[in-house]
Structure formats: C-alpha cells, structure tokens
Amino acid sequence: MNTAVIVFPGSNCDQDVMHAVAGSLGTKVRAVWHKETTLPEDTDFVILPGGFSFGDYLRCGAMAARSPIMKAVAEHGRRGGLLLGICNGFQILTESRLLPGALLPNRTLNFVCRPCFLRVESVSTPFTSLFSKGQVVQFPIAHGDGLYTLPEEELKALEDRGGVVFRYSDSDGLTGDNANPNGSANNIAGIVNERGNILGLMPHPERASEALTGGEDGRVFWQSILESFTKGGR
Amino acid sequence: MTYRVSIFIELQEGVLDIQGKAVERSLAGMGHDALRSVKVGKYIQVWVETGSAEDARKEAERMCDDLLVNSVIEQFRIEVEGE
C-alpha cells in the first residue's frame, strides 16, 4: 500500500502522519506538494494532513480545496481509492464537497488542544475494521474550528446511513454534552462518505501512534487501513 | 471599465453564529441596553474590468460560487459601483 501525503503551504502535521504511517505499517509514504496536478501513479491511499493551510484565511480549508492537486485527489476518491482527511484535512474534504457539512469555530471560540475520548460508531469502514463497535479510543484534538454542522435533514440522512464513524465521548463511551469539546452536532468527530472510502475526522490518530506520545490507539487505525487494503485491494 | 464590487457574506439562518453571540454578550455586558442581536459576517471587495456593471456582477457571482462563499453555511449579496 503506497501512501501519498499532500502538503499545502501551512500544513504542519504532514511529517507526523508520514512518521506514524511508516512507523506503524512499514509501508511506503511520500509527500506530494499541492501544486502537483497528478498523484504518483501507484498511489493507493491519500492523506490530507492537519495544519493551517493558507493561514486558515477566508475559511479553514477553503483555498486548499481549490489547489491544483485536489482534482487528482477527488478523482482518486471517486474511483473508490482510500482518502483520509485529518483536522484541517477534514475541513478541506468538506470544502471540496467530498464529504457533507462544514466545520465552524468551536462554540467556546477557544483553540482546544488536549487528549480526547472517542467512541467508535462504525467498524464497517476500511479505517476502523480492527476496532470493535462501541470501543472507546483516545486521540488528541487540536483545533479552533471543529464544530461539525450540517442542515437538519442531511444530519438525519448521515446518521441513518451510519456515516458517523467517531463520536466524542467520555472514558465510558457516554456521549453527553459535557464530552463534546467543540459543540459538534450529535458529538460528531468523524464521518465517512456513502461508499465508505473517504473519511474525515478532527482528532489526530497520528499523534496517538506510539507510547512515547501518549497512546497507541492510532496504530489500530493505520493497521485497519492496511488490512482492508490488503483484503479488498481498493 | 473597472467596477468595484462589494460582497457581503453572512451565515445562513439557523447556522450557529458563535462570533456574533460572543460580541453580543460583550456589548450587553458593557451596558448597551438597546442591543437585541449581533451577527458577524465578512465584507470582501473585488475590482473587475468588464464591459458592463451586469457583467461585473456576474464575474463576482462566479467568484462567490468558486471560492468566496460556502453555500452549505453562508449566503451573500453583491453591490456594484463604477470607479
């Protein structure tokens, strides 16, 4: 499985995610500059990393979503290729309309940077197949604009089709309002598209991929992706 | 002719305007008793070279659709002035 990490001006988790994928899986990972117009031909998995692309000017992820490489990234996603957006990458996916909804400033208007418990809502995605349904995992969050929103009817449709993959919870898996760090609708932390190959999430699995940085739940996330890829040949 | 196009962007009804709410609370706390509500939006100006004001408006609308406005959460209106 060959991974391409797209680097935008202002990305700052690109090296972390390359380190986490290479360290957890030992597979090939390459950085691709956003001005490129094509992905390396043998790319199987594309990651849009966290950061503050284009300084978060206008709207988070808005200008990155219009970068030259994004046509090839969208095409990769449309063909069923694995595509993951973390934090700013999630914002870029919604701005590209590859995922529904939008991310607004946190309800407290604070930048929130801390470890966070998440309940795994769906294990039928290639990103979560090695977790168990309802399992509580811990990934850190670090964002100012993480309040996930979408119109009422679309929210219902997203929930009905099982598109919510991660929800903010407490350590027992309870998803009350006090476990919601940013005011996201229904405590949503991560969603997947209908086909199941495009995932966006605000928390950072790459920062929970080795004990040194406070946890290893992220390794299961990367291993799920590799196993799904190996089995399914996506 | 060069036209100055003013683009006013605001959040759609029903989308949480957390910045507006924060400003509202501050103003209320300062004693502005007449205050009933605050909305925070964006004001963008673009200058375009087109044959008519109508074309200038169309150009600006295309820019809004392409980048400036996220139609999932925002709405906009446009004013065109000749320079």
Boltz contact constraints between the chains, C-beta under 6 A:
constraints:
  - contact:
      token1: [A, 59]
      token2: [B, 70]
      max_distance: 6.0
  - contact:
      token1: [A, 66]
      token2: [B, 67]
      max_distance: 6.0
  - contact:
      token1: [A, 102]
      token2: [B, 70]
      max_distance: 6.0
  - contact:
      token1: [A, 102]
      token2: [B, 72]
      max_distance: 6.0
  - contact:
      token1: [A, 102]
      token2: [B, 73]
      max_distance: 6.0
  - contact:
      token1: [A, 105]
      token2: [B, 18]
      max_distance: 6.0
  - contact:
      token1: [A, 107]
      token2: [B, 18]
      max_distance: 6.0
  - contact:
      token1: [A, 109]
      token2: [B, 22]
      max_distance: 6.0
